[in-house]
């Protein structure tokens, strides 16, 4: 199964495609960080169109006839196979975000907010590691990385925490299975949940 994915990576200056555990993944250098709309369309599907917030008497999320708009015929249903991968250049053995990680995370945050504001879509943040160290240690490290990204998105960009879920994948899904210790395996992925 091929999964559409976008990746911004500071350590790479080329575009490449890898066949990863979860599907096909494209790398983009930091200079090609995806726009918020591209992030939203990757997570929610190419047909996604952000809804405009309008002032009015009814509450946001309530339809004119008072019914739940998510249960109405033709309501938005996310394509949960869409994945946006951002190999945040974490330092070896670290879950601290570097300054190089902030620009792509800003774009990601704006795209996630577009999707969440329009659809209420839950976004899963997956932390990944390389294969240096034990699987048990890497599982915990990947969870700390996903949690650090979630905390940053909520605290610095106002992303709705209740619509974010952080999970750790450890070293189980390398982007570069030919070299499980490669830097690009240390990353964070976002997908529709």
Order of alpha helices (4+ residues) and beta strands (2+ residues): beta-beta-beta-alpha-beta-alpha-beta-alpha-beta-beta
